[in-house]
């Protein structure tokens, strides 16, 4: 197990660029299964989850080339269906959350797909009912294969049929999976209560470039005009900068009391993220597509208009993404004032705060979903600590805490951080951090 060794208390300075968006990458890479033609995708983050998905697709027979960093070409002309139905395939899917996104394209193109229990972060219940219900609405049948420990989905002989559906929740991966399945269905598929995150909008733009007519892009009401079994065309696509990294770097600047510039952020796609950090007292300036965060003497958490404690909660887009609440929580520990962090979606994502409490943070964990942070205004700096990363977002929050703390901290199980952040130690060290990787 690899470990980060962090010498905290250092000021940072300079410029940093966010990687390509992890969540978008998993979706658009899965979509290459919908065509036999070549697809080129650029600004692909070189992270563990993406590499694992690409290797899984290579095993399925997808021809992949890597001509430059962040650039991949895919050609899914000859898929090994025998392997895609094997126990080995299921076992590999069990270890990768993103593998769930292969089901929609496989069902659309080949009329069958295995739905293995996906792996990923241990952050509580992550149900897949939305995915399966959407496939059943399109006419698929399903049964449980006990031998392979997976659901088997099959389309009728006539193919999937477009229909109207109202999703039980605005699931991002569920919406993406259903959209991809609907691209080759007969007729029009209408999805109401669809997720409308930038990742979904980018997937729709890519599918449009591949010849699919999609109405309502950017809204929660989508209409996909299926191609009646006809394969999609090839295309080129560029992935957006990762808004979670942008938010992480904003929090990093504040908790280390540093001045940095985040380059090429695709600012117009960040939604409420900049304003959410401003409510913690962080000043930031938009400079074209860059964000400049100046060093501040004090970060004052806002109160609500009636004087009550600030309440920050996640919500479906255009609300605040749940992936940034861990970063906002750890940032608030060194601001002045109090804030209630409400993680609505996942019931285990706040359990990492015990590590922050051991470091001297003033946090009251109310229940699995809510924590009150009492900011100490940097009057009592965090203390160094030894920790284990339980998931990607808690891992980066722990790393920010360690960079702020006095002394030497250790974070184990950093493969969780590597799953979502590309060469994070190298990029932060270039700003003046001291992070060593010990294998």
C-alpha positions as CSV (number, residue, x, y, z in Angstrom):
1,X,0.0,0.0,0.0
2,X,1.4,3.4,-1.0
3,X,1.6,6.3,1.4
4,X,2.0,10.1,1.2
5,X,4.4,11.8,3.6
6,X,3.5,15.4,3.9
7,X,5.5,18.2,5.6
8,X,2.7,20.7,6.3
9,X,2.7,24.4,7.0
10,X,4.1,25.5,3.6
11,X,2.9,28.4,1.6
12,X,2.1,27.7,-2.1
13,X,2.4,30.0,-5.1
14,X,2.3,29.7,-8.8
15,X,-0.1,28.3,-11.4
16,X,-1.9,25.0,-11.7
17,X,-4.1,23.5,-14.4
18,X,-7.0,21.1,-13.6
19,X,-7.0,17.7,-15.3
20,X,-9.8,16.5,-17.5
21,X,-13.0,15.7,-15.8
22,X,-12.9,12.1,-14.4
23,X,-16.7,11.6,-14.4
24,X,-17.1,12.8,-18.0
25,X,-14.1,10.6,-19.1
26,X,-15.8,7.4,-17.8
27,X,-19.0,8.3,-19.7
28,X,-17.6,9.3,-23.1
29,X,-15.0,6.5,-23.2
30,X,-17.8,4.0,-22.6
31,X,-19.8,5.6,-25.5
32,X,-17.1,4.5,-28.1
33,X,-18.8,1.1,-28.0
34,X,-21.7,2.5,-30.0
35,X,-19.7,2.8,-33.2
36,X,-17.3,0.7,-35.3
37,X,-15.5,3.8,-36.4
38,X,-12.6,5.6,-34.8
39,X,-13.2,8.0,-31.9
40,X,-10.5,10.4,-30.6
41,X,-10.9,11.8,-27.1
42,X,-8.5,14.5,-25.8
43,X,-7.9,15.9,-22.3
44,X,-8.3,12.5,-20.8
45,X,-7.2,12.4,-17.2
46,X,-4.3,10.0,-16.7
47,X,-5.8,8.5,-13.5
48,X,-6.3,5.0,-12.1
49,X,-10.1,4.7,-12.7
50,X,-9.7,5.8,-16.3
51,X,-6.8,3.5,-17.0
52,X,-8.6,0.6,-15.5
53,X,-11.7,1.3,-17.7
54,X,-9.5,1.5,-20.8
55,X,-7.7,-1.8,-19.9
56,X,-11.1,-3.4,-19.4
57,X,-12.2,-2.3,-22.9
58,X,-8.9,-3.5,-24.4
59,X,-9.8,-6.9,-22.9
60,X,-13.1,-6.7,-24.7
61,X,-11.3,-6.2,-28.0
62,X,-11.4,-2.4,-28.4
63,X,-8.3,-1.2,-30.3
64,X,-6.8,1.7,-28.2
65,X,-3.9,3.9,-29.1
66,X,-2.3,6.6,-27.0
67,X,-0.5,9.0,-29.3
68,X,0.1,11.7,-26.7
69,X,-0.6,12.4,-23.0
70,X,-4.3,12.9,-22.5
71,X,-5.1,11.8,-26.0
72,X,-6.6,8.4,-26.9
73,X,-8.1,6.9,-30.0
74,X,-10.6,4.0,-29.8
75,X,-12.0,1.7,-32.4
76,X,-14.6,-0.8,-31.2
77,X,-14.9,-2.7,-34.5
78,X,-14.5,-6.2,-33.2
79,X,-15.8,-6.9,-29.7
80,X,-15.0,-10.2,-28.0
81,X,-18.5,-11.0,-26.8
82,X,-17.3,-14.2,-25.2
83,X,-15.0,-12.3,-22.9
84,X,-17.7,-9.7,-22.2
85,X,-19.9,-12.5,-20.8
86,X,-17.1,-14.3,-18.8
87,X,-16.6,-14.6,-15.1
88,X,-13.3,-12.8,-15.4
89,X,-15.0,-9.8,-17.0
90,X,-17.5,-9.7,-14.1
91,X,-14.7,-9.9,-11.6
92,X,-12.9,-6.9,-13.2
93,X,-16.2,-4.9,-13.3
94,X,-16.7,-5.6,-9.6
95,X,-13.5,-3.6,-8.9
96,X,-14.4,-0.5,-11.0
97,X,-17.4,1.7,-10.4
98,X,-17.1,3.1,-13.9
99,X,-17.7,-0.3,-15.5
100,X,-21.5,0.2,-14.9
101,X,-21.4,2.7,-17.9
102,X,-20.6,-0.1,-20.3
103,X,-24.0,-1.7,-19.9
104,X,-26.1,0.8,-21.8
105,X,-23.8,0.8,-25.0
106,X,-23.5,-3.1,-24.9
107,X,-27.2,-3.5,-24.6
108,X,-27.9,-1.1,-27.4
109,X,-25.4,-2.5,-29.8
110,X,-25.3,-6.2,-29.1
111,X,-28.7,-6.8,-27.5
112,X,-27.3,-8.2,-24.2
113,X,-25.1,-7.1,-21.4
114,X,-23.9,-8.3,-18.0
115,X,-24.7,-5.9,-15.1
116,X,-22.1,-6.7,-12.5
117,X,-22.2,-5.2,-9.0
118,X,-19.9,-2.2,-9.5
119,X,-17.0,-1.3,-7.2
120,X,-15.6,2.1,-6.3
121,X,-15.7,4.3,-3.1
122,X,-16.9,2.9,0.2
123,X,-19.2,5.9,0.9
124,X,-22.5,4.1,1.6
125,X,-25.3,2.8,-0.4
126,X,-25.1,3.5,-4.2
127,X,-28.1,1.8,-5.7
128,X,-28.3,1.0,-9.4
129,X,-32.1,0.8,-9.6
130,X,-32.3,3.8,-11.8
131,X,-30.1,2.2,-14.5
132,X,-32.0,-1.1,-14.5
133,X,-35.5,0.4,-14.4
134,X,-34.5,2.6,-17.4
135,X,-33.3,-0.4,-19.4
136,X,-36.5,-2.3,-18.5
137,X,-38.6,0.7,-19.7
138,X,-36.8,0.4,-23.0
139,X,-38.0,-3.1,-23.3
140,X,-35.1,-5.1,-22.0
141,X,-35.6,-8.3,-20.0
142,X,-33.5,-9.2,-16.9
143,X,-32.6,-12.3,-14.9
144,X,-30.0,-13.0,-12.2
145,X,-27.2,-15.3,-13.2
146,X,-26.1,-16.9,-9.9
147,X,-23.0,-18.5,-11.4
148,X,-21.5,-15.3,-12.6
149,X,-23.0,-13.2,-9.8
150,X,-24.4,-10.7,-12.2
151,X,-27.7,-9.6,-13.8
152,X,-28.2,-10.5,-17.5
153,X,-30.0,-7.9,-19.6
154,X,-31.3,-8.8,-23.0
155,X,-33.1,-6.7,-25.6
156,X,-36.1,-8.2,-27.5
157,X,-35.4,-9.5,-31.0
158,X,-36.8,-6.3,-32.5
159,X,-34.4,-4.2,-30.4
160,X,-34.9,-1.6,-27.7
161,X,-38.0,0.6,-28.1
162,X,-38.1,4.3,-27.3
163,X,-40.5,5.4,-24.6
164,X,-41.3,8.0,-21.9
165,X,-39.8,7.5,-18.5
166,X,-39.7,9.5,-15.2
167,X,-36.5,8.7,-13.3
168,X,-36.9,8.0,-9.6
169,X,-33.8,10.1,-9.0
170,X,-31.6,12.4,-11.1
171,X,-28.7,9.9,-11.2
172,X,-25.8,11.1,-13.3
173,X,-24.5,7.6,-14.2
174,X,-28.1,6.3,-14.5
175,X,-29.0,9.1,-16.9
176,X,-25.8,8.6,-19.0
177,X,-26.4,4.8,-19.2
178,X,-30.0,5.2,-20.3
179,X,-29.1,7.9,-22.9
180,X,-26.5,5.6,-24.4
181,X,-28.9,2.7,-24.6
182,X,-31.6,4.9,-26.2
183,X,-29.3,6.1,-29.0
184,X,-29.9,2.9,-31.0
185,X,-33.5,2.2,-30.0
186,X,-36.5,2.5,-32.3
187,X,-38.4,5.8,-31.9
188,X,-38.0,8.6,-29.4
189,X,-37.0,8.2,-25.7
190,X,-38.1,10.9,-23.4
191,X,-36.3,11.1,-20.0
192,X,-37.8,13.4,-17.4
193,X,-35.9,14.2,-14.1
194,X,-32.7,13.5,-16.0
195,X,-29.4,14.6,-14.5
196,X,-28.2,17.7,-16.3
197,X,-24.6,18.0,-15.0
198,X,-21.9,19.3,-17.4
199,X,-20.8,15.6,-17.7
200,X,-24.2,14.7,-19.2
201,X,-24.2,17.8,-21.4
202,X,-20.8,16.8,-22.7
203,X,-21.9,13.2,-23.4
204,X,-24.9,14.6,-25.3
205,X,-22.6,16.8,-27.4
206,X,-20.4,13.9,-28.2
207,X,-23.4,11.7,-29.2
208,X,-24.8,14.5,-31.3
209,X,-21.4,14.6,-33.1
210,X,-21.8,10.9,-33.7
211,X,-25.2,11.4,-35.4
212,X,-27.8,11.2,-32.7
213,X,-30.5,13.9,-32.4
214,X,-30.9,14.9,-28.7
215,X,-33.3,17.6,-27.7
216,X,-33.3,19.4,-24.3
217,X,-29.5,19.3,-23.7
218,X,-28.7,21.1,-20.4
219,X,-32.2,20.5,-19.0
220,X,-33.8,17.7,-17.0
221,X,-36.1,16.8,-19.9
222,X,-34.3,15.0,-22.7
223,X,-35.6,13.5,-26.0
224,X,-33.3,11.1,-27.7
225,X,-34.2,10.2,-31.3
226,X,-33.0,6.6,-31.6
227,X,-31.3,5.3,-34.8
228,X,-33.3,2.1,-34.9
229,X,-30.4,-0.3,-34.6
230,X,-28.0,1.7,-36.8
231,X,-24.5,2.2,-35.4
232,X,-23.3,5.7,-34.6
233,X,-20.5,7.5,-36.5
234,X,-17.0,8.3,-35.3
235,X,-16.0,11.7,-33.9
236,X,-13.5,13.7,-32.0
237,X,-14.3,15.0,-28.5
238,X,-12.5,17.1,-25.9
239,X,-13.2,16.6,-22.2
240,X,-13.9,19.6,-19.9
241,X,-11.6,20.5,-17.1
242,X,-12.5,18.7,-13.8
243,X,-14.6,21.1,-11.8
244,X,-13.9,19.0,-8.7
245,X,-10.2,19.6,-9.0
246,X,-11.0,23.3,-9.5
247,X,-12.9,23.4,-6.3
248,X,-10.2,21.4,-4.5
249,X,-7.6,23.9,-5.5
250,X,-9.7,26.8,-4.3
251,X,-10.0,25.1,-0.9
252,X,-6.3,24.3,-0.9
253,X,-5.3,27.9,-1.5
254,X,-7.4,29.0,1.5
255,X,-6.4,26.3,4.0
256,X,-2.7,26.9,3.3
257,X,-3.3,30.7,3.2
258,X,-1.6,30.9,-0.2
259,X,-2.0,32.8,-3.4
260,X,-2.4,30.7,-6.6
261,X,-3.9,30.9,-10.1
262,X,-6.0,28.0,-11.5
263,X,-5.6,28.0,-15.3
264,X,-8.1,27.1,-17.9
265,X,-11.0,26.2,-15.7
266,X,-13.9,26.5,-18.2
267,X,-15.4,29.0,-15.7
268,X,-18.9,29.1,-17.3
269,X,-19.3,25.4,-16.6
270,X,-18.5,25.6,-12.9
271,X,-22.1,26.6,-11.8
272,X,-22.4,27.6,-8.2
273,X,-18.9,26.3,-7.1
274,X,-17.1,29.6,-7.0
275,X,-20.0,31.3,-5.1
276,X,-20.1,28.4,-2.6
277,X,-16.5,28.9,-1.7
278,X,-17.0,32.7,-1.5
279,X,-19.5,32.0,1.3
280,X,-16.6,30.6,3.3
281,X,-15.0,34.0,3.0
282,X,-12.6,33.1,0.1
283,X,-12.0,35.9,-2.3
284,X,-11.4,34.8,-5.9
285,X,-11.1,36.7,-9.2
286,X,-12.2,35.5,-12.6
287,X,-9.5,36.4,-15.2
288,X,-10.9,35.1,-18.5
289,X,-11.1,31.4,-17.9
290,X,-8.6,31.5,-15.1
291,X,-9.3,31.9,-11.3
292,X,-6.9,33.9,-9.1
293,X,-7.1,33.3,-5.4
294,X,-5.2,35.9,-3.4
295,X,-3.6,35.2,0.0
296,X,-5.9,36.5,2.8
297,X,-5.3,37.3,6.5
298,X,-8.7,36.0,7.4
299,X,-11.5,34.0,5.9
300,X,-14.8,34.9,7.4
301,X,-17.7,32.4,7.0
302,X,-20.9,34.2,6.0
303,X,-24.1,33.9,8.1
304,X,-27.5,33.6,6.7
305,X,-29.5,36.8,6.2
306,X,-31.4,36.2,9.5
307,X,-28.1,35.7,11.4
308,X,-28.4,31.9,11.6
309,X,-25.5,29.5,10.9
310,X,-24.6,29.0,7.2
311,X,-26.0,25.8,5.8
312,X,-24.1,24.2,2.8
313,X,-25.8,21.2,1.2
314,X,-25.4,19.2,-2.0
315,X,-28.1,19.1,-4.6
316,X,-28.7,17.9,-8.1
317,X,-27.2,20.2,-10.8
318,X,-27.3,23.2,-10.9
319,X,-27.0,22.7,-7.2
320,X,-23.7,22.1,-5.4
321,X,-22.0,18.8,-6.3
322,X,-21.6,16.3,-3.4
323,X,-18.0,15.6,-4.5
324,X,-16.9,18.9,-3.1
325,X,-18.4,18.8,0.4
326,X,-15.4,17.0,1.9
327,X,-13.1,19.8,0.6
328,X,-15.4,22.6,1.8
329,X,-15.6,20.9,5.3
330,X,-11.9,20.7,5.8
331,X,-11.4,24.3,4.4
332,X,-14.0,25.6,6.9
333,X,-12.0,24.3,9.9
334,X,-9.4,27.1,9.4
335,X,-11.9,29.9,8.5
336,X,-13.6,32.1,11.1
337,X,-17.2,31.2,12.0
338,X,-19.5,28.2,11.8
339,X,-21.1,26.2,9.1
340,X,-23.4,23.2,8.8
341,X,-22.3,20.7,6.1
342,X,-25.2,18.5,4.9
343,X,-24.2,15.6,2.8
344,X,-27.6,14.4,1.6
345,X,-26.6,11.7,-1.0
346,X,-24.1,9.4,0.8
347,X,-24.5,8.3,4.4
348,X,-20.8,7.4,5.0
349,X,-18.9,10.2,3.3
350,X,-18.5,12.3,6.5
351,X,-17.0,9.6,8.7
352,X,-13.5,10.7,7.8
353,X,-14.0,13.7,10.1
354,X,-12.7,11.7,13.0
355,X,-9.2,12.1,11.5
356,X,-9.7,15.9,11.4
357,X,-10.9,15.9,15.0
358,X,-7.7,14.1,15.9
359,X,-5.8,16.9,14.2
360,X,-7.5,19.5,16.4
361,X,-10.4,20.5,14.2
362,X,-13.6,21.6,16.0
363,X,-16.3,19.4,14.3
364,X,-19.5,18.0,15.7
365,X,-20.8,15.0,13.6
366,X,-24.5,15.2,14.1
367,X,-25.4,12.1,12.2
368,X,-24.1,10.2,9.1
369,X,-25.2,13.1,6.9
370,X,-24.5,16.3,8.8
371,X,-21.6,17.9,10.5
372,X,-21.1,21.3,12.2
373,X,-17.7,22.9,11.7
374,X,-16.6,25.6,14.1
375,X,-13.8,27.5,12.3
376,X,-10.8,28.3,14.4
377,X,-9.6,31.2,12.2
378,X,-6.1,29.5,12.1
379,X,-5.6,30.5,15.7
380,X,-5.1,26.8,16.5
381,X,-3.4,25.2,13.5
382,X,-4.2,21.6,12.7
383,X,-1.8,19.0,14.1
384,X,0.0,16.4,12.0
385,X,-1.7,13.0,11.9
386,X,-1.4,9.5,10.5
387,X,-4.5,8.6,8.4
388,X,-6.0,6.2,5.8
389,X,-7.9,7.4,2.8
390,X,-11.3,5.7,2.6
391,X,-12.4,7.3,-0.8
392,X,-11.3,9.7,-3.4
393,X,-12.8,12.9,-2.0
394,X,-12.1,12.2,1.7
395,X,-8.5,11.4,0.5
396,X,-8.0,14.8,-1.1
397,X,-9.6,16.5,1.9
398,X,-7.1,14.7,4.2
399,X,-4.3,15.8,2.0
400,X,-5.3,19.5,2.2
401,X,-5.6,19.1,6.0
402,X,-2.1,17.6,6.2
403,X,-0.7,20.5,4.0
404,X,-2.1,23.0,6.4
405,X,-1.0,21.2,9.6
406,X,2.3,21.7,11.4
407,X,4.6,18.8,11.3
408,X,4.8,15.5,9.3
409,X,1.6,13.7,8.4
410,X,1.2,10.3,6.7
411,X,-1.8,9.2,4.5
412,X,-2.1,5.6,3.6
413,X,-4.2,3.8,1.0
414,X,-3.4,6.7,-1.5
415,X,-4.4,4.6,-4.4
416,X,-7.9,6.0,-3.6
417,X,-6.6,9.5,-4.3
418,X,-4.8,8.3,-7.4
419,X,-8.1,7.0,-8.7
420,X,-9.3,10.5,-9.1
421,X,-6.3,12.9,-9.1
422,X,-3.6,12.8,-11.7
423,X,0.0,13.1,-10.4
424,X,-1.4,15.1,-7.5
425,X,1.8,15.0,-5.5
426,X,4.0,16.2,-8.4
427,X,1.7,19.0,-9.4
428,X,1.3,20.3,-5.8
429,X,5.0,20.0,-5.1
430,X,5.5,22.3,-8.1
431,X,3.6,24.9,-6.2
432,X,5.8,24.6,-3.1
433,X,4.2,21.7,-1.2
434,X,6.3,18.9,0.3
435,X,4.6,15.6,-0.5
436,X,6.6,12.4,-0.8
437,X,5.3,9.1,-2.1
438,X,6.4,6.0,-0.3
439,X,5.6,2.6,-2.0
